[in-house]
Amino acid sequence: MESIFATFPVTEEEYLRLDKQFGSLAQYQSWQLIKKNSRNNHINSQEDFVQDLRISLLTAGSYYKRQVYIETCLLLCEKHVKDKFLKYLVNGLCNLWKNKTRHGANKQKFGPYQEQLLAKLVKTIIPADKRPSKQAPLQIDTKFKTYCKAITWNNVKAMGKKITRSKSITTGQVSLSEFDYLANIN
């Protein structure tokens, strides 16, 4: 995950655009999280939840940049490949990318090895002036908006489960201020 953030970084300008477009959604999601878990003894404030959701915006930005880069590389490789063996490799990578979300025992994964292979194919097949850049700006299109909202809502769901799980741990605890009060009663 760290390598994805380092390879496909979200710049400050992109973050400001993300925050402008999705900041109010993060506020709403954190408010919903607090509202739905009002009886649970969560220790985070609404602003803490908002910051976690802003981090998920950065995650969505980096992952989407990676996704767009890989799709562009695969399209350009398909377009420029001439050798039969390289065409076979490109087709294999394309099929793996298309089936990357398939569930089951034989779940397909487009991981670091496939990315290294794709990078070598890009250098071999695509002319230097037509190669996509890993530093390309983030495209905030409708596909990204859907992707970003899914990432943040999934993060809210995970935070809600964590709050629910920790409720049983924090229920019997007494804070130091309550302990002093109880000590003075006796």
PERASUL-V957760 format. One record per helix or strand. SS is the DSSP state (H for helix, E for strand). FROM is the first residue (numbers start at 1). LEN is the number of residues. If there is no record, write none. Layout:
SS:FROM:LEN
SS:FROM:LEN
This chain:
H:2:6
H:12:25
H:46:35
H:84:15
H:112:14
H:128:3
H:142:29
H:176:10
